[in-house]
Amino acid sequence: MTFLAIQCHEYFGVDLDIMWEIIQTDIPQFKIQIQALLNELSQS
C-alpha cells in the first residue's frame, strides 16, 4: 500500500509521530535528491 493510499483510506490508523518524522527527515532529503537530479538534467 502506498503512502498516499494510507493517508486517504486509513486516516484514523495513521501514527502522527511517524508522519511527523517523515515530514521532518524524509521529505527534506527527498527534496535534495530531486534538486540534484533537476540540476543534472539542466546541465545536459
Contacts in CASP RR format, 6 or more apart in sequence:
PFRMAT RR
TARGET T0000
AUTHOR 0000-0000-0000
METHOD contacts of the structure
MODEL  1
MTFLAIQCHEYFGVDLDIMWEIIQTDIPQFKIQIQALLNELSQS
3 22 0 8 1.000
6 13 0 8 1.000
6 14 0 8 1.000
7 14 0 8 1.000
END
